[in-house]
């Protein structure tokens, strides 16, 4: 599974942070999105249906959805208090919060029902009998106090206390009156606790229903956040669970935003995968890492019940999404970045060997050692995954000889089609930043015998590095 740093690197956390969630229940689901397993495909389909239904409602019945959102905003997380009904007496503050929650259910339930949505495993139901227990006067005000109606003894104590207070106003505070008031206050506290205990016991029968409502509110909030983000960014519902693995026109919102800030546009990525190894080749700065991160992001989103940022996505049900990228160091064991990378790779191999279906992505694998050995190591990885019938492996590399072993070969064109003279003139006039304007970041299927493009020398010459050096480059 991807760790938090990897989820942040590929843009998954960026997407979660873009969700405009309204309740602590929804925020918790976004902090820990569920990765659906094969036996949960029905639940995944249900979550996709929820998002689709809410997308439609947000577009067609905007005012009603906005009202539903307004009612979600005051909801507080009171699950700890609800769960405590089994073991202890609730405090007055907890009973106040529980009353507020019950009042909010009275408002939310009819609003959600009025939208007439076909939602999976989301049902918000008012609990009027529970509310009557906590609000015996039926005032339905958001405040709370232990009502006199809940105890004749408590009502009598309060009546006598009021008489003492009236006497103090008339006669002043005497020692006798102070003693009486102190005793009555102690009696009131004791009876208040007795009443709250009895009330907590009566409310206990609604514990499970209250927790189901809290869960449904969280799932509604989370799905609505996904729906609104999908509407604003143009995401689509992926097909999960078939045999095809097709990712057409994928984008990555985090990277796209960064490029837009520089006046550049994200080039959509299209890939078709087969069991075994697919290789992405291309020169440095050509977009291989972007393609890997974009694939990782959309695969992770699909398996977590999100719409995906693409024109079309079909993928089998994945048991795991694994990514190995960037330098790794294990200072505690004294490993170099290369040693850390090999240790992480070994962990991936061992963890996925018995999985039914996994996606493994290696970005510039084995670049921390000499090119001769590095190429041999990457070729070994390509052979290994070709021999596994449970793995879709994607290896981004600039090493020669790897693509010939792949089932599929994709290549970032880079500067292949750029005019060298125009490139040199543009860099001379505008600096190295203009290089990006000549890069073709598109990912294209090519023959397995096609070697990686050699843009490094082109870039060196375009940057005007002295001919005394460039003439010595033997390629």
Secondary structure by P-SEA (a helix, b strand, c coil): cccaaaaaaaaaaaaaaacccccaaaaaaaaccccccccaaaaaaaaaaaaaaaaaaaaacaaaaaaaaaaacccccaaaaaaacccccccaaaaaaaaaaaaaaaaaaaaaaaaccccccbbbbbbaaaaaaacccccccccccccccccaaaaaaaaaaaaaaaaaaaccccaaaaaaaaaaaaaaaaaaaaaaaaaaaaaccaaaaaaaaaaaaaaaaaaaaaaaaaaaabbbbbbcccccccccccccaaaaaaaaaacbbbbbbbbbbcccbbbbbbcccccaaaaaaaaaaaaaaaaacccccccbbbbccccbbbbbbcccccccccccaaaaaaaaaaaaaaacccccbbbbbbccccccccaaaaaaaaaaaaaaaaaccccbbbbbcccccccccccbbbbccccccccaaaaaaaaacccccccccccccbbbbbccccccccaaaaaaaaacccccccccccc
